[in-house]
Amino acid sequence: MAADEHHEVYAPDQLKPGNRKRGQKGAIISALIMLLFFWGNQQGKTEMVWLVAVAVGLIAIVIGDIVLRRNGLRGND
């Protein structure tokens, strides 16, 4: 093997495909649960800002994944 060759090393779990649909549903359900925390006992608005930011981030990741897969820019599991 030459000194400039580089081979990736993977654990067996990394090569096993995951359940994409289950992950998307889990992210959406988690985002909805976070939005339900609005009716808690928060004193300030900081908690609400973080809850909305994380929930929107989760939904944006799911939508981005769907768009990339639809356009063929990301492989299907």
VEXMIBA-574348 format. One record per residue: residue number from 1; residue in one letter; x, y, z of N, C-alpha, C in turn. Coordinates in Angstrom, 1 decimal. Layout:
<rs>
[r NUM; A; [X; Y; Z]; [X; Y; Z]; [X; Y; Z]]
...
</rs>
This chain:
<rs>
[r 1; M; [0.8; -1.2; 0.0]; [0.0; 0.0; 0.0]; [0.9; 1.2; 0.0]]
[r 2; A; [0.6; 2.2; -0.9]; [1.4; 3.4; -1.0]; [1.1; 4.3; 0.2]]
[r 3; A; [2.0; 5.2; 0.5]; [1.8; 6.1; 1.6]; [0.7; 7.1; 1.4]]
[r 4; D; [0.4; 7.4; 0.2]; [-0.6; 8.4; -0.1]; [-2.0; 7.9; -0.2]]
[r 5; E; [-2.2; 6.6; -0.1]; [-3.5; 6.0; -0.2]; [-4.2; 6.1; 1.2]]
[r 6; H; [-5.5; 6.4; 1.1]; [-6.3; 6.6; 2.3]; [-7.6; 5.7; 2.2]]
[r 7; H; [-7.8; 4.9; 3.1]; [-9.0; 4.0; 3.1]; [-9.9; 4.4; 4.3]]
[r 8; E; [-11.1; 4.6; 4.1]; [-12.1; 4.9; 5.2]; [-12.3; 3.6; 6.0]]
[r 9; V; [-12.4; 3.8; 7.3]; [-12.7; 2.7; 8.2]; [-14.1; 2.9; 8.8]]
[r 10; Y; [-14.9; 1.9; 8.7]; [-16.3; 2.0; 9.1]; [-16.6; 0.9; 10.1]]
[r 11; A; [-17.4; 1.3; 11.1]; [-17.9; 0.3; 12.0]; [-19.1; -0.4; 11.4]]
[r 12; P; [-19.4; -1.7; 11.7]; [-20.5; -2.4; 11.1]; [-21.8; -1.7; 11.2]]
[r 13; D; [-22.0; -1.0; 12.3]; [-23.3; -0.3; 12.5]; [-23.4; 0.9; 11.5]]
[r 14; Q; [-22.4; 1.5; 11.0]; [-22.4; 2.6; 10.1]; [-22.9; 2.2; 8.7]]
[r 15; L; [-22.6; 0.9; 8.4]; [-23.0; 0.4; 7.1]; [-24.4; -0.1; 7.0]]
[r 16; K; [-25.0; -0.3; 8.2]; [-26.4; -0.8; 8.2]; [-27.3; 0.3; 7.9]]
[r 17; P; [-28.2; 0.2; 6.9]; [-29.2; 1.3; 6.7]; [-30.2; 1.5; 7.8]]
[r 18; G; [-30.5; 2.7; 8.0]; [-31.5; 3.0; 9.1]; [-32.9; 3.2; 8.5]]
[r 19; N; [-33.9; 3.4; 9.3]; [-35.2; 3.5; 8.8]; [-35.5; 5.0; 8.7]]
[r 20; R; [-35.4; 5.5; 7.4]; [-35.5; 6.9; 7.2]; [-36.9; 7.5; 7.5]]
[r 21; K; [-38.0; 6.8; 7.2]; [-39.3; 7.2; 7.4]; [-39.6; 7.3; 8.9]]
[r 22; R; [-39.1; 6.4; 9.7]; [-39.3; 6.4; 11.1]; [-38.5; 7.6; 11.8]]
[r 23; G; [-37.3; 7.9; 11.2]; [-36.6; 9.0; 11.7]; [-37.3; 10.4; 11.4]]
[r 24; Q; [-37.9; 10.5; 10.2]; [-38.6; 11.7; 9.9]; [-39.9; 11.8; 10.8]]
[r 25; K; [-40.6; 10.8; 11.0]; [-41.8; 10.8; 11.8]; [-41.4; 11.2; 13.3]]
[r 26; G; [-40.3; 10.6; 13.7]; [-39.8; 10.9; 15.1]; [-39.4; 12.4; 15.2]]
[r 27; A; [-38.8; 13.0; 14.2]; [-38.4; 14.4; 14.3]; [-39.6; 15.3; 14.3]]
[r 28; I; [-40.6; 15.0; 13.5]; [-41.8; 15.8; 13.4]; [-42.6; 15.7; 14.7]]
[r 29; I; [-42.7; 14.5; 15.3]; [-43.4; 14.3; 16.6]; [-42.6; 15.0; 17.7]]
[r 30; S; [-41.3; 15.0; 17.7]; [-40.5; 15.7; 18.7]; [-40.7; 17.2; 18.6]]
[r 31; A; [-40.8; 17.7; 17.3]; [-41.0; 19.2; 17.1]; [-42.4; 19.6; 17.7]]
[r 32; L; [-43.4; 18.7; 17.4]; [-44.8; 19.0; 17.9]; [-44.8; 19.0; 19.4]]
[r 33; I; [-44.1; 18.0; 20.0]; [-44.1; 18.0; 21.5]; [-43.4; 19.2; 22.1]]
[r 34; M; [-42.3; 19.7; 21.4]; [-41.7; 20.9; 21.9]; [-42.6; 22.1; 21.8]]
[r 35; L; [-43.4; 22.2; 20.8]; [-44.4; 23.3; 20.7]; [-45.5; 23.2; 21.7]]
[r 36; L; [-45.8; 22.0; 22.2]; [-46.7; 21.8; 23.3]; [-46.2; 22.4; 24.6]]
[r 37; F; [-44.9; 22.5; 24.7]; [-44.3; 23.0; 26.0]; [-44.6; 24.5; 26.2]]
[r 38; F; [-45.2; 25.2; 25.2]; [-45.6; 26.6; 25.4]; [-46.5; 26.7; 26.5]]
[r 39; W; [-47.3; 25.8; 26.8]; [-48.3; 25.9; 27.9]; [-47.7; 25.4; 29.2]]
[r 40; G; [-46.5; 25.6; 29.4]; [-45.8; 25.3; 30.6]; [-45.8; 26.5; 31.6]]
[r 41; N; [-44.9; 26.4; 32.5]; [-44.8; 27.5; 33.5]; [-43.5; 28.3; 33.3]]
[r 42; Q; [-43.3; 28.8; 32.1]; [-42.1; 29.6; 31.8]; [-42.4; 31.0; 32.3]]
[r 43; Q; [-41.3; 31.6; 32.9]; [-41.4; 33.0; 33.3]; [-41.1; 34.0; 32.2]]
[r 44; G; [-40.1; 33.6; 31.4]; [-39.6; 34.6; 30.4]; [-39.9; 34.0; 29.0]]
[r 45; K; [-39.4; 34.7; 28.0]; [-39.6; 34.3; 26.6]; [-38.4; 33.6; 26.1]]
[r 46; T; [-37.3; 33.4; 26.8]; [-36.1; 32.7; 26.3]; [-36.4; 31.3; 26.0]]
[r 47; E; [-37.2; 30.6; 26.9]; [-37.5; 29.2; 26.6]; [-38.3; 29.1; 25.4]]
[r 48; M; [-39.2; 30.0; 25.1]; [-40.1; 29.9; 24.0]; [-39.3; 30.1; 22.7]]
[r 49; V; [-38.3; 31.0; 22.7]; [-37.4; 31.2; 21.5]; [-36.7; 29.9; 21.2]]
[r 50; W; [-36.1; 29.3; 22.2]; [-35.3; 28.0; 22.0]; [-36.2; 26.9; 21.5]]
[r 51; L; [-37.4; 26.8; 22.1]; [-38.3; 25.7; 21.7]; [-38.7; 25.9; 20.2]]
[r 52; V; [-39.0; 27.1; 19.8]; [-39.4; 27.4; 18.4]; [-38.2; 27.1; 17.5]]
[r 53; A; [-37.0; 27.6; 17.9]; [-35.9; 27.5; 17.1]; [-35.5; 26.0; 16.8]]
[r 54; V; [-35.5; 25.2; 17.9]; [-35.2; 23.8; 17.7]; [-36.3; 23.0; 16.9]]
[r 55; A; [-37.6; 23.4; 17.2]; [-38.6; 22.7; 16.4]; [-38.6; 23.1; 15.0]]
[r 56; V; [-38.3; 24.3; 14.6]; [-38.2; 24.8; 13.2]; [-37.0; 24.1; 12.6]]
[r 57; G; [-35.9; 24.0; 13.4]; [-34.7; 23.3; 12.8]; [-34.9; 21.9; 12.5]]
[r 58; L; [-35.7; 21.1; 13.4]; [-36.0; 19.7; 13.1]; [-36.8; 19.6; 11.8]]
[r 59; I; [-37.8; 20.5; 11.7]; [-38.7; 20.4; 10.5]; [-37.9; 20.8; 9.3]]
[r 60; A; [-37.0; 21.8; 9.4]; [-36.2; 22.2; 8.2]; [-35.3; 21.0; 7.8]]
[r 61; I; [-34.8; 20.3; 8.7]; [-33.9; 19.2; 8.3]; [-34.7; 18.1; 7.6]]
[r 62; V; [-35.9; 17.8; 8.1]; [-36.8; 16.8; 7.4]; [-37.1; 17.3; 6.0]]
[r 63; I; [-37.5; 18.5; 5.9]; [-37.9; 19.0; 4.6]; [-36.7; 19.0; 3.6]]
[r 64; G; [-35.5; 19.5; 4.1]; [-34.3; 19.4; 3.3]; [-34.0; 18.1; 2.9]]
[r 65; D; [-34.1; 17.1; 3.7]; [-33.8; 15.7; 3.3]; [-34.8; 15.2; 2.2]]
[r 66; I; [-36.1; 15.5; 2.4]; [-37.0; 15.1; 1.4]; [-36.7; 15.8; 0.0]]
[r 67; V; [-36.4; 17.1; 0.0]; [-36.1; 17.8; -1.2]; [-34.8; 17.2; -1.9]]
[r 68; L; [-33.8; 17.0; -1.1]; [-32.6; 16.4; -1.6]; [-32.8; 15.1; -2.2]]
[r 69; R; [-33.5; 14.2; -1.6]; [-33.8; 12.9; -2.1]; [-34.7; 12.9; -3.4]]
[r 70; R; [-35.6; 13.9; -3.4]; [-36.5; 14.0; -4.6]; [-35.7; 14.4; -5.8]]
[r 71; N; [-34.7; 15.3; -5.6]; [-33.9; 15.8; -6.7]; [-32.7; 14.9; -7.0]]
[r 72; G; [-32.6; 13.8; -6.3]; [-31.5; 12.9; -6.6]; [-30.2; 13.3; -6.1]]
[r 73; L; [-30.1; 14.2; -5.2]; [-28.8; 14.7; -4.7]; [-28.4; 13.9; -3.4]]
[r 74; R; [-29.2; 13.0; -3.0]; [-28.9; 12.2; -1.8]; [-29.4; 10.8; -2.1]]
[r 75; G; [-28.6; 9.8; -1.8]; [-28.9; 8.4; -2.1]; [-30.1; 7.9; -1.2]]
[r 76; N; [-30.8; 7.0; -1.7]; [-31.9; 6.4; -0.9]; [-31.3; 5.2; -0.1]]
[r 77; D; [-31.8; 5.1; 1.1]; [-31.3; 4.0; 2.1]; [-31.7; 2.7; 1.5]]
</rs>
